[in-house]
């Protein structure tokens, strides 16, 4: 350990001074230490060319704008006593380290667990002196950017008993200077087009009042200053224009200090054409392909009309693998394999592939159909081994395939056709063989669901009725068994009243409770009747549905040739009633006599 007389010096950088002295005298850095005797802070601004002594709080003399400015400068001078390192003069009970963020505008003192405060009257000063020595060793200013430090140290000492090790790490803010605030650069957010690119979508539909585009305005940032007094400069914001004109008929503009927002006035999709952004309801394409357009599925609720008008007979208008989901679809050409089309209104001018799937919430019209179609109402010029499920179906020519609906009309039935209906089948001409005309209400989806729902309600109702019935019987039996006892108690009350004595309160309470139980039993009995009536109504409704086959007809005014199979299927029993007519039967139906059903016919219905 070196021995030398303490040296008192005035310095501007404690760390450099200590390092220089150690090198000059061949000391190890850890062999020397210093004491802070005093310090002074000086400032210089544009209006004062000379360094001026700061004799008050920095924030009291200058506002935030000046402290952040480039023209403002700070430096400090420290009077220190440099001496040999003396362990007895170190506050060794506190393991304190200093940490700062990258720009050094926030500095914290970290007191490690198991440290403790000594039992001394000037412990707060000892802690502050230790922190100041750590800050000076790190090249940080002291006495500035330390608002509330003295109070924080005093609170820390007060709330932790001396000589008691700390259980947890403590972090103490010992320097917070004006942090730089980054600028806001101009940016454009295309909200309508923020889908994942892997979705391979041509467009995204929007609702009315939906935010479609947001233009973020540029804003300057704020310069800062670090806890070592250095100026922290931020760069200027970048500016850019939106680059498009706006169709004010379909888009509303809302502007504030921070941004310009563009809202759709109508549902549709965002169209950018010739530098103009608008909301359009109509989209015209020559072709929809997985490679060129991808899926087109903004949704049926977006009110978009899609017209696909292919001029190439050798290519599909809707290519393989494409999904379409819009309000209305009009396709001039053909629909390829593995396509999936959903719309409220659907019109296909040519043919559909056998592996295509079409779904129309309202009406569908197809020239030549080979795939799968579901709709509310459907018109098919030619059905060729495809399938159609709809409430109302009209097919001009049917060559195989399957129809399932409430009411079905076929103008020309060729061969191998399977027609399943709930209410009626009407055929104008049969020119082929192996056709099946079937009345099977249970094959109709919504009809089947109604029956299943009622059956479930009936099962739950019966179970609930049995539970309520057993509860009523049990309570009624107990109530009936109490009747003789209540009769005796009632007699005692009457006798006490005649003798001008007050009846026992317990007797009055028992009689009152008995009457309440009597009323409760009446309520349970009424509830049981209500449950029974509900079960009866469900049974009646279910029976009406079971009799749907009795209200259905198959109509054909020409002569059958014995090759067409007529089938009625009992929904309740699944029993089939089959008939191969060989002559003219204009209207065939199922009738019930007593408990037996059989196929019957009439010339007129």
Phi, psi and omega in degrees: 000124182290149175242123176203158178290137178306144182245130177256124181222155172255121188228164176251346179217103185298315185297315179295319179299315180295320180292321180294318179296319180296318180293318183294326183255008178059040174266155167280142182306324183284355181271352180235158181214178180215160171240137177276119180268318179195167175208157178223143180250135179238150178227160176214130178235175183300324182279348178232106182287334182270154175290133184239138180290131176272113184249017177210184178294139181302317184290338178283336184264327184230146176277173186299323183296318180291317181299327180278349188282157181290332183284349182267135180226151178227142165205162182232152172240137185238132171265116184233153174250117180266129186214168174296148179298130180231110184300329182291342180266002181262136177281077189287344181289342180251117177270093185249134172232162182247137176224144179221156175284179189300317182272000176058037172258003172219123183235136179233149170261130182250117178258119188285154174302154182077354171290161177209156179271132179290157177275088181219152182289332183253033185299324179299319179293321178298319180295314181296318179299320179296317179297318181297319179296321178295319180295317181294322176298333181266003178078022182263151176287154176238153176081353176234155183057034183236036184302127177081007183294315181300317180296321181294319179295316180300319179294321180297315181293319183294325185270359178232113182303143180294153179063012180252117183301141177285137179278325185238161175292141179243133177245127185237124177290120181241004177188119176226106180258168181300113182280146177291144178248119184296148177287160173258118180274150176301134175213155178237123179255117178267086185299326185288344189238036184260022176288160176295136181299333181292345179292341177052055183256142176287322184202165176238127179285157179227154175267166172291145184071009179277138176288121184252322181222143178227121179259111181274122182285148177286143177220139178293148175272193178234133173293161180227186178214136182275171181284358171257011174090359184283145178284131180246108185263139175253155182279163179285151179288155175265145183244146173207155179267161176297319175087004179226154168271156184245132175280103185288349177286331184243352183229134178257139181251128177236122185240142171222190184294335187261330188202169170240122183249141182242120183247142177287132177275337182225157174286152180159219175222159182278123181246127174247111185220124179054041176078010181241131176261129179213170173256123183243149176258342184247131177233121180250128179230150174281328183200146173247116180229156182297326182281318187276314185247336187069199179286148178237087188222062174290342178112146182294337183277002182271359173064033181261138177252122181251123177246121177243115186235083181283135178259002181254112182289342183276349182238151177288140175291324173244110187285171183300136174084000183278138174250134179232132179216093180221175183294313182219136180233127175237115184244118180284325185262214185259160179250124186278186184286152175057028175270154179225113184239129175233137180197166169283314178240133184224132180223118178245116185281341180238233187246160176247145180286152182295339177258025176262154179231121182240143181218118179241121181294332179243267189244143176230139177227124183227137180286304179228116188246127177237347185265213179248135181224133171236136182202173172278312172229145184221138174238123180234126175288308180226126174253121182236089178062020175266185179228145179224131174237118182199165176291311179238130183229135173230117179242128180283317180220129184239117177244087183075186180092187185220137175240133177227121182192179177285302178236131184230133177233129178234124181286314182224114180258115185274281182199160176058029178269146179234114184241122183238125185226163175264314187252311185203149171234126180235121180243133177269317183215136174240120183236009181225190184237174175060037177262147178236125176249113192236130168259107183219085183305327185291343177280351179274122191303307184291328176294315179299318180296322178298315181296314181297322179295316179293322178296320178293316178299320180295317179298313179294321180296317179296319180295316179296322180296318180296318179297314181295323180294316178296321179297317180295316180299315181298312181291325180292321179296314178298320180294320180294323179292336180278346187304312180300319180295317180296326179296318179295317180296321180296322179295319178298321180295318179297316180297319180295322180294317179296327181272011178061032175252149177285126178294157178298137179298324180295325178293316179299318182295321181293319179295317180298317180295322179297317178296320178296320178294323178299315179295322180295323177295322178297319178296316179297322179294318178295320178297323179295320178296320179297317178298319180295319179294321179296317178299319179298317180295320178296317179299317180296316180296320179295318179297323177297318178293322179297336182267012180300327180296338180280348182251008182260152181224150172243120187244129175203118187273352179265182182272132174285155180248014178083000181258356180257128182264126176256128182227130169245130182244123178290120183295324185284318186253348184066013178288138180259137175244112189247147183209133174247090183292144182239003178215204184273123175225087187304320182223113180253138182209178178247130178238159184238126176240120189056242180253009183251141176251148176204157179285136179222175181206158177214160175286325180226150176250000000 
